[in-house]
Amino acid sequence: MNSIKTVRQASREVPVACKSDVVVVGGGSAGVTAAVSAARNGASVTLLERYHHLGGMASGGMVLVLDDMVNGKEITVSGIVDEFVQRMAKTGDAVFPPPEDRNGELANRRKWSRWGAYDFHQPKKPFPILYAVAFDPDAWKRTSLDLVQENNINLRLHSWFSEAIVEDNQVKGVICQNNSGRHAVLGDIIIDTTGDLNVATSAGAPFIDGKFIVTTVFRLMNVDTDEAERFEFDNPEEYYKVDREIRRLIGGCWDHWWLKTPLPGVVWCNCPHMPGYDGISSEDLTAAEYEGRGRMMRAFQFAKENLPGFQNSKILGAAEQVGVRQTRLLQGEYVVTKEDVAERRYFDDTVCRGRDYYTPYRALLPKKLNQLIVAGRHYSAEPEAQRSSREIPPCMAQGEAAGIAAALALNGNCSLKEVSAKAIQKQMRAQGADPGDVPSANALIEHQSEEEMVYG
């Protein structure tokens, strides 16, 4: 047994790799959107990403449906996410139901439910069809790279965040690690889009630990989806028996364990869902890979032998990243509560929104620290609130708002906490995004007092 508990490292100078107005740490969907948004508003931007690709859960994690964008008939998440959809749709890499099919009619449910375009937030089945987008993960990577290159963003892949550089409570940059060693990347404003709150935590921001299910998503090829759908709708009792056993073998999944993709014969499986794992722990993530692949193979083999349409299927591959839904959560200038999300509470400083909920600017700002803002699933929220407000499109909207806030602070020569939420809302509108400044009819409107709007 190793009795050595700690080692001491000698202090050393770290070379500066680059400096820019804005440094975005984490090249997932929120990070790419934040970088593009800041660059389009005049900032020089460096984007750091640990993997060889951009896109995070949308690409490496293979979460291949954009949802949580609709409140009744109203599309509430827009902006740069629309650019992704439009670009991928042009190449046949994104599929979504047209407006006339977004209803509860049986023909449309049969046509679109296996694309993941159904409203699972409704209290009763069958769920109606709504606007959601199925897409290809490699197309997401390509689109991310195109947007980064077009906006002259300094991209540094294969760069692992190590620690924040903080002076007098102001975050001035980060230390990264790659095969060349440690190096510093400096910036006037830092945007933490790591998903795990790595930068803010290192800088000393208050946070809490969260935990939710993790998933090893996988894809199958050579699936006759037409045959599988016919069996599901024409023989519901037989289908239910087979599907129930597959779900038992998987051990945890959403309503549909397989969904279609834009690639013919290729389906993606957002499962198995595995509770109890810590998404920060390398030991837990390793164990999740073992368990997830075991469940995956057992379910696949049974489906291949028993589910019509799957008899010639093969494993195309598992996602490059474990699907982690919740880890550290910021405890920022405002903490979004479960009731805020469930009751659709509107905030005076709302700067972005999800399905039918609103995100205040204060929930992107850490206490005690200056010139640091966050965007993504680690935003300031209670664990129960985050679980129902963490989908990719709303996180992208947070990123777009954060990029605007960074540019406004730079242009106004002020701190992020001095930036007006109204100014962010105005620019979000100018960029084609919905900042949530106009609440929907079902919103709970309670105006905040001056005391509530004071930053710590």
For each residue, the residues with C-beta under 8 A, 3 or more apart:
1:
2:
3:
4: 7
5:
6:
7: 4
8:
9: 12
10:
11:
12: 9
13:
14: 175 182 183 184
15: 183 184
16: 19 183 184 185 186
17: 156 176 183 184 185
18: 46 154 156 185 186
19: 16 173 185 186 187
20: 23 43 44 45 46 154 185 186 187
21: 38 43 44 45 187 188 189 406 410
22: 35 38 43 44 45 46 187 188 189 190 191 403 406 407 410
23: 20 45 46 48 173 174 185 186 187 189 190 191
24: 27 31 34 35 38 45 46 47 48 190 191 193 403
25: 31 48 161 174 190 191 192 193 194 198 199
26: 30 31 48 49 56 161 192 193 194 195 198 376
27: 24 31 32 35 47 48 49 51 54 55 56 144 155 157 193
28: 31 32 54 55 56 57 58 193 195 376 395
29: 32 33 55 56 57 58 144 392 395 396 399
30: 26 33 34 56 193 195 375 376 395 396 398 399 402
31: 24 25 26 27 28 34 35 47 49 54 56 191 193 375 376 399
32: 27 28 29 35 36 47 54 55 144 147 148 399
33: 29 30 36 37 79 80 81 375 396 397 399 400 403
34: 24 30 31 37 38 191 193 375 399 400 402 403 406
35: 22 24 27 31 32 38 39 45 47 148 151 153 191 403
36: 32 33 39 40 80 147 148 151 153 400 403
37: 33 34 40 41 80 399 400 401 402 403 404 407 431
38: 21 22 24 34 35 41 43 45 191 402 403 404 406 407
39: 35 36 42 43 44 45 151 152 153 403
40: 36 37 151 403 431
41: 37 38 403 404 407 408 411 427
42: 39 407 410 411
43: 20 21 22 38 39 189 403 406 407 410
44: 20 21 22 39 154
45: 20 21 22 23 24 35 38 39 151 153 154
46: 18 20 22 23 24 153 154 155 156 185 187
47: 24 27 31 32 35 148 153 154 155 156
48: 23 24 25 26 27 156 159 161 174 176 185
49: 26 27 31 53 54 155 156 157 158 159
50: 158 159 160 161
51: 27 60 157 158 320 321
52: 157 158
53: 49 59 60 141 144 157 320
54: 27 28 31 32 49 59 141 144 145 148 155 157
55: 27 28 29 32 58 59 60 137 140 141 144
56: 26 27 28 29 30 31 59 60 61 195 321
57: 28 29 60 61 63 195 321 323 392
58: 28 29 55 61 63 64 66 135 137 140 392
59: 53 54 55 56 62 137 138 140 141 144
60: 51 53 55 56 57 137 319 320 321
61: 56 57 58 217 319 320 321 322 323
62: 59 137 217 218 219 268 319 320 323
63: 57 58 217 270 323 392
64: 58 116 134 135 136 137 259 261 268 270
65: 115 116 117 132 133 134 135 259
66: 58 69 81 85 132 133 135 391 392 393
67: 116 117 132 133 391 393
68: 77 354 355 389 391 392 393 394
69: 66 75 76 77 78 81 131 132 354 355 393 394
70: 73 74 75 76 119 130 131 132 355
71: 74 76 355 356 440 442
72: 440 442
73: 70 102
74: 70 71 440
75: 69 70 78 131 434
76: 69 70 71 353 354 355 356 434 436 440
77: 68 69 81 353 354 355 393 394 396 397 434
78: 69 75 81 82 432 433 434
79: 33 82 83 396 397 400 428 431 432 433 434
80: 33 36 37 83 84 147 396 399 400 431 433
81: 33 66 69 77 78 84 85 393 396 397
82: 78 79 85 86 432
83: 79 80 86 87 143 147
84: 80 81 87 88 94 135 140 143
85: 66 81 82 88 89 94 96 133 135
86: 82 83 89 90
87: 83 84 90 91 143 146
88: 84 85 91 93 94 135 136 139 140 143
89: 85 86 92 93 94 95 96
90: 86 87
91: 87 88 139
92: 89 262
93: 88 89 135 136 139 262
94: 84 85 88 89 133 134 135 136 139 262
95: 89 115 133 134 135 260 262
96: 85 89 115 117 131 132 133 134
97: 101 102 108 111 112 115 117 129 130 131 132
98: 101 102
99: 102
100:
101: 97 98 108 111 112 129
102: 73 97 98 99 108 128 129 130 131
103: 108 128 129
104: 108 109 126 127 128 129
105: 108 109
106: 109 110 126
107: 110 111
108: 97 101 102 103 104 105 111 112 129
109: 104 105 106 112 113 118 126 127 128 129
110: 106 107 113 229 233
111: 97 101 107 108 129
112: 97 101 108 109 115 117 118 129
113: 109 110 116 117 118 127 129 256
114: 225 229 256 258 259 260
115: 65 95 96 97 112 132 134 259 260
116: 64 65 67 113 132 134 256 259
117: 65 67 96 97 112 113 129 130 131 132 133 134
118: 109 112 113 127 128 129 130 132
119: 70 122 127 128 129 130
120: 127 254 255
121: 355
122: 119 125 127 128
123:
124:
125: 122
126: 104 106 109
127: 104 109 113 118 119 120 122 255
128: 102 103 104 109 118 119 122
129: 97 101 102 103 104 108 109 111 112 113 117 118 119
130: 70 97 102 117 118 119
131: 69 70 75 96 97 102 117
132: 65 66 67 69 70 96 97 115 116 117 118
133: 65 66 67 85 94 95 96 117
134: 64 65 94 95 96 115 116 117 259 260 261 262
135: 58 64 65 66 84 85 88 93 94 95 139 140 261 262
136: 64 88 93 94 139 140 261 262 263
137: 55 58 59 60 62 64 140 141
138: 59 141 142
139: 88 91 93 94 135 136 142 143 262
140: 55 58 59 84 88 135 136 137 143 144
141: 53 54 55 59 137 138 144 145
142: 138 139 145 146
143: 83 84 87 88 139 140 146 147
144: 27 29 32 53 54 55 59 140 141 147 148
145: 54 141 142 148 149 155
146: 87 142 143 149 150
147: 32 36 80 83 143 144 150 151
148: 32 35 36 47 54 144 145 151 153 155
149: 145 146 152 153 155
150: 146 147
151: 35 36 39 40 45 147 148
152: 39 149
153: 35 36 39 45 46 47 148 149
154: 18 20 44 45 46 47
155: 27 46 47 49 54 145 148 149
156: 17 18 46 47 48 49 159 176 185
157: 27 49 51 52 53 54
158: 49 50 51 52 178 179
159: 48 49 50 156 176 177 178 185
160: 50 176 177 178
161: 25 26 48 50 174 175 176 194 198 199 202
162: 174 175 176 177 182
163: 174 175 202
164: 171 173 174 175 190 199 200 202 203 372
165: 171 172 173 174 175 184 186
166: 169 170 171 172 203 204 369
167: 170 172
168:
169: 166 368 369 370
170: 166 167 369 370 371
171: 164 165 166 190 199 203 369 370 371 372
172: 165 166 167 186 187 188 190 371
173: 19 23 164 165 184 185 186 187 190
174: 23 25 48 161 162 163 164 165 184 185 190 199
175: 14 161 162 163 164 165 182 183 184
176: 17 48 156 159 160 161 162 182 183 184 185
177: 159 160 162 181 182
178: 158 159 160 181 183
179: 158
180: 183
181: 177 178
182: 14 162 175 176 177
183: 14 15 16 17 175 176 178 180
184: 14 15 16 17 165 173 174 175 176
185: 16 17 18 19 20 23 46 48 156 159 173 174 176
186: 16 18 19 20 23 165 172 173
187: 19 20 21 22 23 46 172 173 190
188: 21 22 172 371 410
189: 21 22 23 43 371 372 373 406 409 410 416
190: 22 23 24 25 164 171 172 173 174 187 199 371 372 373
191: 22 23 24 25 31 34 35 38 372 373 374 375 399 402 403 406
192: 25 26 197 198 199 200 372 373 374 375 376 378
193: 24 25 26 27 28 30 31 34 374 375 376 399 402
194: 25 26 161 197 198 199 376 378
195: 26 28 30 56 57 324 327 376 377 378
196: 201 279 280 324 327 328 378
197: 192 194 200 201 205 207 327 328 329 330 374 378
198: 25 26 161 192 194 201 202
199: 25 161 164 171 174 190 192 194 202 203 372 374
200: 164 192 197 203 205 207 330 366 369 372 374 378
201: 196 197 198 204 205 207 328
202: 161 163 164 198 199
203: 164 166 171 199 200 366 369 372
204: 166 201 368 369
205: 197 200 201 330 331 332 366 367 368 369 372
206: 330 331 332 366 367 368
207: 197 200 201 328 329 330 331
208: 328 329 331 383
209: 280 327 328 329
210: 326 327 328 329 383 386
211: 276 277 278 279 326 327 383
212: 275 325 326 383 387
213: 252 273 274 275 325
214: 273 274 277 279 285 288 292 322 323 324 325
215: 270 271 272 273 274 292 322 323 325
216: 272 274 288 289 292 293 295 296 318 319 322 323
217: 61 62 63 268 269 270 271 318 319 323
218: 62 268 269 296 300 315 316 317 318 319
219: 62 261 266 267 268 269 315 316 317 318
220: 223 258 266 267 269 300 310 313 314 315 316
221: 265 266 313 314 315 316
222: 265 312 313 314
223: 220 228 258 265 266 267 309 310 312 313
224: 227 228 265 308 309 310 312
225: 114 228 229 260 265 267 309
226: 229 230 309
227: 224 230 231 308 309
228: 223 224 225 231 232 258 307 308 309 310
229: 110 114 225 226 232 233 309
230: 226 227 233 234 308
231: 227 228 234 235 238 239 307 308 309
232: 228 229 235 236 239 243
233: 110 229 230 236
234: 230 231
235: 231 232 238 239
236: 232 233 239 240
237: 240 241
238: 231 235 241 242
239: 231 232 235 236 242 243
240: 236 237 243 244
241: 237 238 244 245
242: 238 239 245 246 303 306 307
243: 232 239 240 246 247 257 307
244: 240 241 247 248
245: 241 242 248 249 302 306
246: 242 243 249 250 257 299 302 303 307
247: 243 244 250 253 257
248: 244 245 251
249: 245 246 295 298 299 302
250: 246 247 253 257 271 272 295 296 299
251: 248 272 273 274 295
252: 213 271 272 273 274 275
253: 247 250 256 257 269 270 271 272 273
254: 120 257 270 271 273
255: 120 127
256: 113 114 116 253 259
257: 243 246 247 250 253 254 269 270 271 299
258: 114 220 223 228 267 268 269
259: 64 65 114 115 116 134 256 267 268 269 270
260: 95 114 115 134 225 267
261: 64 134 135 136 219 266 267 268
262: 92 93 94 95 134 135 136 139
263: 136 266
264:
265: 221 222 223 224 225
266: 219 220 221 223 261 263 316
267: 219 220 223 225 258 259 260 261
268: 62 64 217 218 219 258 259 261
269: 217 218 219 220 253 257 258 259 296 299
270: 63 64 215 217 253 254 257 259 323
271: 215 217 250 252 253 254 257 295 299
272: 215 216 250 251 252 253 291 292 295 296 299
273: 213 214 215 251 252 253 254
274: 213 214 215 216 251 252 277 288 291 292 295
275: 212 213 252
276: 211
277: 211 214 274 281 284 285 287 288
278: 211 281 284 327
279: 196 211 214 284 285 322 324 325 326 327
280: 196 209 284 327 328
281: 277 278 284 285
282: 285 286
283: 286 287
284: 277 278 279 280 281 287 288
285: 214 277 279 281 282 288 289 322 324
286: 282 283 289 290
287: 277 283 284 290 291
288: 214 216 274 277 284 285 291 292 322
289: 216 285 286 292 293 322
290: 286 287 293 294
291: 272 274 287 288 294 295
292: 214 215 216 272 274 288 289 295 296 318 322
293: 216 289 290 296 297 318
294: 290 291 297 298
295: 216 249 250 251 271 272 274 291 292 298 299
296: 216 218 250 269 272 292 293 299 300 315 318
297: 293 294 300 301 315
298: 249 294 295 301 302
299: 246 249 250 257 269 271 272 295 296 302 303
300: 218 220 296 297 303 304 313 315
301: 297 298 304 305
302: 245 246 249 298 299 305 306 307
303: 242 246 299 300 306 307 310 313
304: 300 301 307 310 311 313
305: 301 302 311
306: 242 245 302 303
307: 228 231 242 243 246 302 303 304 310 311
308: 224 227 228 230 231 311
309: 223 224 225 226 227 228 229 231
310: 220 223 224 228 303 304 307 313
311: 304 305 307 308
312: 222 223 224
313: 220 221 222 223 300 303 304 310
314: 220 221 222
315: 218 219 220 221 296 297 300 318
316: 218 219 220 221 266
317: 218 219
318: 216 217 218 219 292 293 296 315
319: 60 61 62 216 217 218 322 323
320: 51 53 60 61 62
321: 51 56 57 60 61 324
322: 61 214 215 216 279 285 288 289 292 319
323: 57 61 62 63 214 215 216 217 270 319
324: 195 196 214 279 285 321 327
325: 212 213 214 215 279 377 387 390
326: 210 211 212 279 329 377 383 386 387 390
327: 195 196 197 209 210 211 278 279 280 324 378
328: 196 197 201 207 208 209 210 280 378
329: 197 207 208 209 210 326 378 379 380 381 382 383 386
330: 197 200 205 206 207 363 366 374 378 379 380 381
331: 205 206 207 208 335 367 380
332: 205 206 335 362 363 364 365 366 367 374 379 380
333: 362 363 365 366 367 380 417 455 456
334: 347 360 362 363 380 452
335: 331 332 363 380 381 382
336: 340 341 359 360 363 379 380 381 382 385 386 389
337: 340 341 381 382 385
338: 341 342 382 384 385 388
339: 342 343 345
340: 336 337 343 345 357 358 385
341: 336 337 338 344 345 357 385 388 389
342: 338 339 388
343: 339 340 444
344: 341 356 357 358 440 442 443 444
345: 339 340 341 357 358 443 444 446
346: 350 358 436 439 443 444 445 446
347: 334 350 358 359 360 362 448
348: 360 421 447 448 453
349: 360 361 362 421 448 453
350: 346 347 353 358 359 360 361 421 425 435 436 437 439
351: 359 360 361 364 401 405 421 424 425 428 435 436
352: 359 394 397 398 400 401 428 433 434 435 436
353: 76 77 350 357 358 359 394 397 434 435 436
354: 68 69 76 77 357 359 389 391 393 394 397
355: 68 69 70 71 76 77 121 391 394
356: 71 76 344 440 442 443
357: 340 341 344 345 353 354 388 389
358: 340 344 345 346 347 350 353 436 439 443
359: 336 347 350 351 352 353 354 363 364 379 389 394 397 398 401 436
360: 334 336 347 348 349 350 351 363 421
361: 349 350 351 364 365 401 405 419 421 424
362: 332 333 334 347 349 365 380 453 455
363: 330 332 333 334 335 336 359 360 379 380 381
364: 332 351 359 361 373 374 375 379 380 398 401 402 405
365: 332 333 361 362 372 373 374 380 416 417 455
366: 200 203 205 206 330 332 333 369 372 374 380
367: 205 206 331 332 333 455 456
368: 169 204 205 206 456
369: 166 169 170 171 200 203 204 205 366 372
370: 169 170 171 415 416 417
371: 170 171 172 188 189 190 409 415 416
372: 164 171 189 190 191 192 199 200 203 205 365 366 369 416
373: 189 190 191 192 364 365 402 405 406 416
374: 191 192 193 197 199 200 330 332 364 365 366 378 379 380 402
375: 30 31 33 34 191 192 193 364 379 395 398 399 401 402
376: 26 28 30 31 192 193 194 195 379 395 398 399
377: 195 325 326 386 390 395
378: 192 194 195 196 197 200 327 328 329 330 374
379: 329 330 332 336 359 363 364 374 375 376 386 398
380: 329 330 331 332 333 334 335 336 362 363 364 365 366 374
381: 329 330 335 336 337 363 385 386 389
382: 329 335 336 337 338 385 386
383: 208 210 211 212 326 329 386 387
384: 338 387 388
385: 336 337 338 340 341 381 382 388 389
386: 210 326 329 336 377 379 381 382 383 389 390
387: 212 325 326 383 384 390
388: 338 341 342 357 384 385
389: 68 336 341 354 357 359 381 385 386 394
390: 325 326 377 386 387 394 395
391: 66 67 68 354 355 394 395
392: 29 57 58 63 66 68 395 396
393: 66 67 68 69 77 81 354 396 397
394: 68 69 77 352 353 354 355 359 389 390 391 397 398
395: 28 29 30 375 376 377 390 391 392 398 399
396: 29 30 33 77 79 80 81 392 393 399 400
397: 33 77 79 81 352 353 354 359 393 394 400 401 433 434
398: 30 352 359 364 375 376 379 394 395 401 402
399: 29 30 31 32 33 34 37 80 191 193 375 376 395 396 402 403
400: 33 34 36 37 79 80 352 396 397 403 404 428 431 433
401: 37 351 352 359 361 364 375 397 398 404 405 424 428 433 435
402: 30 34 37 38 191 193 364 373 374 375 398 399 405 406
403: 22 24 33 34 35 36 37 38 39 40 41 43 191 399 400 406 407
404: 37 38 41 400 401 407 408 424 427 428 431
405: 351 361 364 373 401 402 408 409 416 419 424
406: 21 22 34 38 43 189 191 373 402 403 409 410 416
407: 22 37 38 41 42 43 403 404 410 411
408: 41 404 405 411 412 419 420 423 424 427
409: 189 371 405 406 412 414 415 416 418 419
410: 21 22 42 43 188 189 406 407 413
411: 41 42 407 408
412: 408 409 418 419
413: 410
414: 409 418 419
415: 370 371 409 418 419
416: 189 365 370 371 372 373 405 406 409 419
417: 333 365 370 455
418: 409 412 414 415
419: 361 405 408 409 412 414 415 416 423 424
420: 408 423 424
421: 348 349 350 351 360 361 424 425
422: 425 426 437
423: 408 419 420 426 427
424: 351 361 401 404 405 408 419 420 421 427 428 435
425: 350 351 421 422 428 429 435 436 437
426: 422 423 429 430
427: 41 404 408 423 424 430 431
428: 79 351 352 400 401 404 424 425 431 433 434 435
429: 425 426 432 433 434 435 437
430: 426 427
431: 37 40 79 80 400 404 427 428
432: 78 79 82 429
433: 78 79 80 352 397 400 401 428 429
434: 75 76 77 78 79 352 353 397 428 429
435: 350 351 352 353 401 424 425 428 429
436: 76 346 350 351 352 353 358 359 425 439
437: 350 422 425 429
438:
439: 346 350 358 436 443 445
440: 71 72 74 76 344 356 443
441:
442: 71 72 344 356
443: 344 345 346 356 358 439 440
444: 343 344 345 346
445: 346 439
446: 345 346
447: 348
448: 347 348 349 452 453
449: 452 453
450: 453 454
451: 454
452: 334 448 449
453: 348 349 362 448 449 450
454: 450 451
455: 333 362 365 367 417
456: 333 367 368
